[in-house]
């Protein structure tokens, strides 16, 4: 039963058929000494008591995207804790199947060989990959209870959230974010030395302006696309409207990209003494904020009730998933951790039906197996208990 005003959307014709994760192997990861999990590329439901390890599986999947995963944990914190004097390093491997082709093998894990924590990523056990390379293979989107306060947290949280959404549509965005951060750090390092290396500063600021504008333009393009699909909104969720509050994004709305690059480069040059004294870069896309409005009530999401904020965030995630389902680049994955728990039965069923119609492999967790009864037999369902998985 669909709630009044709700619309079910069938999987777009451009969506990949039978694409998703078909095997996951975890070693010395969180609560798992070892886990060997196989499934087909359709949707997966994981149920079990709190602490059973459901979210650990979603987190492991999220590590096959740029960044530090859905918990944003330190790499060393992912290693399973034991009574042994030393713990083995964690690793995660998965197979990605796509349209009946030979599964692609991806692996990631903790590496301490150079005296510091870093994450290794490999394809087919030998080809090294960068984090940005992952966006060309997998497009991973997630929603967790920890994100419920996104609209009232610091701007940096919303900015990281926005960039993760852009990764799904622009494979170069992750590398642009990493390169911009590097250039800004190098500029600050040089400023702190108080050496008059003006030519090198000029070069760093020119490159930072180029990459920063590309980064800001990708954010704007995504926001414009997402706002245009209002007619395709789910009738049982509030409609969000998104804006980007940032120096570069604001100027890109009325000026050519090259002109904005020149303006940003000049502002960086003018701010050298200020940035030198403050020890931070005072202007740029690293200061951008994502502003979300509750469209129907014409009010900022931050001023909405707790329940409305949760619904707005879910609506934003599902709108992004619908938009992502219209492209064939990479295999999309949707990770929903304990999302159905706060929905009433009618809206819960409508969400589950929407997920099925999208044709995107979705991994969902919950403590109540009955919450997924509406899709029994149409989604793979596994129950976790004491580290073991039982098909239902």
C-alpha positions in Angstrom: 0.0 0.0 0.0 1.4 3.4 -1.0 0.6 6.5 0.9 -1.5 9.1 -0.7 0.5 11.3 -3.1 3.4 8.8 -3.3 4.7 7.7 -6.6 6.6 4.5 -7.4 9.4 4.9 -10.0 10.5 2.1 -12.2 14.1 1.5 -12.8 15.2 3.8 -15.7 16.1 2.1 -18.9 19.7 3.3 -18.6 20.2 1.5 -15.3 22.6 -1.5 -15.2 20.8 -4.8 -14.8 22.2 -7.4 -12.3 25.0 -5.1 -11.1 26.3 -5.1 -7.6 28.5 -6.8 -4.9 28.4 -10.6 -5.0 31.1 -11.5 -2.5 32.6 -9.8 0.6 35.5 -11.1 2.6 36.6 -9.4 5.8 39.7 -10.3 7.8 40.5 -9.0 11.3 37.9 -6.3 10.8 36.0 -4.8 13.7 33.9 -7.6 15.2 34.9 -10.1 12.5 37.9 -12.4 12.7 36.9 -13.6 9.3 33.7 -13.2 7.3 32.9 -14.8 3.9 29.7 -13.5 2.6 28.2 -14.3 -0.8 25.0 -13.0 -2.4 23.5 -12.0 -5.8 23.5 -8.4 -7.1 20.0 -7.7 -5.8 19.0 -5.9 -2.6 20.3 -7.2 0.7 18.7 -7.0 4.1 20.7 -7.6 7.3 18.9 -8.0 10.6 20.1 -8.8 14.1 20.4 -7.4 17.6 22.4 -4.2 18.3 26.1 -5.1 18.3 25.7 -8.1 15.9 27.9 -6.5 13.3 25.4 -5.2 10.8 26.8 -1.7 10.5 30.4 -3.1 10.3 29.5 -4.8 7.0 28.1 -1.5 5.6 31.1 0.3 6.8 33.4 -2.2 5.1 31.5 -1.6 1.8 31.7 2.2 2.2 35.5 1.9 2.3 35.4 1.2 -1.4 34.8 4.9 -2.0 37.0 7.9 -1.3 37.5 8.9 2.3 37.4 7.0 5.6 34.0 5.4 5.3 30.6 6.0 6.8 32.0 6.2 10.4 35.0 8.3 9.5 37.1 6.2 11.8 40.9 6.1 12.0 42.3 3.2 9.9 43.9 1.5 12.9 40.5 1.6 14.8 39.1 -0.8 12.2 41.4 -3.6 13.3 39.7 -6.3 15.4 40.8 -6.1 19.0 41.9 -9.4 20.6 43.7 -10.5 23.7 46.8 -11.4 21.6 49.9 -9.2 22.1 49.7 -8.0 18.5 46.8 -7.8 16.1 46.9 -8.6 12.5 46.0 -5.8 10.1 42.5 -5.6 8.7 41.6 -6.2 5.1 38.4 -6.2 3.0 37.8 -7.8 -0.4 34.8 -7.8 -2.6 33.6 -9.0 -6.0 31.6 -6.6 -8.2 29.5 -8.3 -10.8 28.1 -6.3 -13.8 25.7 -7.6 -16.5 27.0 -11.1 -16.4 30.7 -10.1 -16.9 33.6 -11.7 -15.1 33.4 -10.3 -11.5 35.9 -7.5 -10.7 37.9 -8.1 -7.6 38.7 -5.1 -5.3 40.7 -5.1 -2.1 41.6 -2.6 0.6 43.4 -2.8 3.9 45.6 -1.1 6.4 49.3 -0.7 5.6 51.9 0.4 8.2 55.1 -0.4 6.2 56.2 3.2 5.9 55.8 4.0 9.6 52.4 5.6 9.2 48.8 4.6 8.6 47.7 4.4 5.0 45.1 2.5 3.1 46.1 0.2 0.2 43.6 -0.3 -2.6 44.1 -3.0 -5.3 42.2 -4.3 -8.2 42.4 -8.1 -9.1 45.0 -8.5 -6.4 47.8 -6.6 -8.2 46.8 -3.3 -9.8 47.2 -0.4 -7.3 44.3 2.1 -7.3 43.9 5.6 -5.9 40.9 6.5 -3.9 39.6 8.6 -6.8 39.9 5.6 -9.1 37.2 3.9 -7.0 34.6 6.4 -8.2 34.9 5.0 -11.7 34.1 1.5 -10.5 31.6 2.0 -7.7 29.3 4.8 -6.8 28.5 4.4 -3.1 25.8 6.4 -1.3 24.9 6.0 2.4 22.6 7.1 5.2 23.2 6.3 8.9 21.7 7.4 12.2 24.9 9.4 12.9 24.0 11.7 10.0 20.7 12.8 11.6 22.2 16.1 12.9 23.8 17.0 9.6 21.8 20.2 9.1 22.8 21.6 12.6 26.4 20.5 12.6 29.4 22.5 11.4 29.6 23.5 7.7 32.5 21.1 7.2 30.2 18.1 7.8 27.8 19.3 5.1 30.6 20.2 2.7 32.0 16.6 3.0 28.5 15.2 2.6 28.0 17.3 -0.6 31.3 16.3 -2.0 30.5 12.6 -1.5 27.3 13.1 -3.4 29.2 14.8 -6.3 31.6 11.8 -6.4 28.7 9.7 -7.7 28.4 11.8 -10.9 31.9 13.3 -11.4 34.7 10.7 -11.3 37.3 13.5 -11.2 35.8 15.3 -8.3 37.6 13.2 -5.6 41.0 13.9 -7.2 40.1 17.6 -7.4 39.3 17.8 -3.7 42.5 16.0 -2.8 44.6 18.2 -5.1 43.1 21.4 -3.9 43.7 20.4 -0.3 47.3 19.6 -1.1 47.9 23.0 -2.9 46.3 25.0 0.0 48.5 23.1 2.5 51.6 23.7 0.4 50.8 27.4 0.1 50.3 27.7 3.9 53.5 25.8 4.6 55.4 28.3 2.3 53.7 31.3 4.0 54.7 30.0 7.4 58.4 29.9 6.4 58.1 33.6 5.7 60.5 33.2 2.8 60.0 35.5 -0.2 59.5 32.7 -2.8 56.9 34.8 -4.7 57.1 32.8 -8.0 56.3 29.5 -6.3 53.5 31.1 -4.4 52.2 32.5 -7.6 52.3 29.0 -9.2 50.5 27.4 -6.2 47.8 30.0 -6.2 47.2 29.8 -9.9 46.8 26.0 -9.7 44.6 26.3 -6.5 42.4 28.7 -8.4 42.0 26.4 -11.4 41.3 23.3 -9.3 39.1 25.2 -6.8 36.9 26.6 -9.6 36.5 23.1 -11.1 35.6 21.8 -7.7 33.0 24.5 -7.1 31.5 24.1 -10.6 31.0 20.4 -10.1 29.1 21.1 -6.8 26.9 23.7 -8.5 26.1 21.4 -11.5 25.1 18.6 -9.1 22.8 20.9 -7.0 21.1 22.3 -10.2 20.4 18.7 -11.4 19.1 17.6 -8.1 16.8 20.6 -7.7 15.4 20.0 -11.2 13.9 16.6 -10.3 11.3 18.0 -8.0 8.6 16.6 -10.1 9.9 13.2 -9.4 9.8 13.6 -5.6 8.4 10.9 -3.4 5.0 12.0 -2.2 5.5 10.7 1.3 8.7 12.6 2.0 9.2 16.4 2.4 10.7 18.2 -0.6 14.2 19.7 0.0 15.6 22.6 -1.9 19.4 22.9 -2.0 21.7 25.9 -2.3 25.4 26.3 -2.1 26.8 29.1 0.0 30.4 29.8 -1.1 32.5 32.5 -2.6 33.4 30.7 -5.8 30.0 29.1 -6.3 28.3 32.5 -5.9 30.5 34.1 -8.6 30.2 31.1 -11.0 26.4 31.8 -11.2 27.1 35.1 -12.9 30.6 35.0 -14.3 32.6 32.7 -16.6 34.9 30.1 -15.0 38.1 31.7 -16.3 37.1 35.1 -14.8 36.4 33.5 -11.5 39.7 31.7 -11.6 41.4 35.1 -12.0 39.4 36.7 -9.2 40.2 33.8 -6.8 43.9 33.9 -7.7 44.0 37.6 -7.0 42.2 37.2 -3.7 44.7 34.5 -2.6 47.5 36.9 -3.4 45.9 39.7 -1.5 45.3 37.5 1.5 48.8 36.3 1.9 49.7 38.3 5.0 46.3 37.6 6.6 46.6 33.9 6.0 50.2 33.9 7.2 49.2 35.5 10.5 46.1 33.4 11.0 47.7 30.1 9.9 44.7 29.2 7.7 43.4 30.0 4.2 40.5 32.4 4.8 38.8 32.1 1.4 38.0 29.3 -1.0 35.8 26.3 -1.7 37.0 24.7 1.6 34.7 27.2 3.3 31.6 26.4 1.2 28.4 25.3 3.0 25.5 23.3 1.8 22.2 25.0 2.7 19.0 22.8 2.7 15.5 24.2 2.9 12.2 22.5 3.7 10.5 23.6 0.4 6.9 23.3 1.5 7.4 25.3 4.7 9.9 27.7 3.2 12.3 27.4 6.1 15.9 26.2 6.6 16.2 22.5 7.4 18.2 23.5 10.5 15.1 25.1 12.0 12.8 22.1 11.2 11.9 19.6 13.8 14.1 16.5 14.5 11.6 14.3 12.6 11.4 16.7 9.7 15.2 16.8 9.4 15.4 13.0 9.3 12.7 13.0 6.6 14.4 15.7 4.6 17.8 13.9 4.7 16.2 10.7 3.5 14.4 12.5 0.7 17.7 14.1 -0.4 19.4 10.7 -0.3 16.6 9.0 -2.3 16.5 11.9 -4.8 20.3 11.4 -5.3 19.8 7.7 -5.8 17.1 8.3 -8.4 19.5 10.7 -10.2 22.4 8.2 -9.9 20.2 5.4 -11.3 20.0 7.2 -14.6 23.7 6.9 -15.4 25.6 3.8 -16.5 29.1 4.9 -15.2 30.2 2.5 -12.5 28.1 0.2 -10.3 25.9 2.1 -7.8 25.4 0.9 -4.2 23.0 2.4 -1.7 23.7 1.7 2.1 20.9 2.4 4.5 21.7 1.8 8.2 18.6 1.5 10.5 16.7 3.8 8.2 13.3 2.1 8.2 13.1 2.1 12.0 11.7 5.6 12.3 9.1 5.2 9.4 5.5 4.2 10.0 4.5 1.0 8.2 2.9 2.7 5.2 5.9 4.9 4.5 8.3 2.1 5.2 6.6 -0.1 2.6 6.6 2.8 0.1 10.4 3.3 0.6 11.1 -0.4 0.1 9.0 -0.5 -3.0 10.9 2.6 -4.3 14.2 0.9 -3.7 13.1 -2.2 -5.7 11.9 0.0 -8.6 15.3 1.8 -8.7 17.1 -1.4 -9.7 20.1 -0.3 -7.6 21.7 -2.8 -5.2 20.8 -1.6 -1.7 22.1 -2.9 1.6 19.8 -2.2 4.6 20.1 -3.0 8.3 17.5 -3.3 11.1 16.9 -5.0 14.4 13.3 -6.0 13.5 13.1 -8.6 10.7 9.3 -8.0 10.5 10.0 -4.4 9.3 11.0 -5.9 5.9 8.1 -8.3 5.6 6.5 -6.3 2.7 9.4 -7.3 0.5 9.8 -10.9 1.7 11.1 -13.0 -1.2 12.0 -10.0 -3.3 15.1 -9.0 -1.3 17.8 -11.2 0.1 17.5 -11.4 3.8 20.2 -12.5 6.2 20.1 -12.6 10.0 23.3 -11.9 12.0 23.9 -13.7 15.3 27.3 -14.2 17.1 29.2 -13.2 13.9 27.3 -15.7 11.8 24.9 -15.1 8.9 21.8 -17.1 8.3 19.7 -16.7 5.2 16.0 -16.2 5.9 
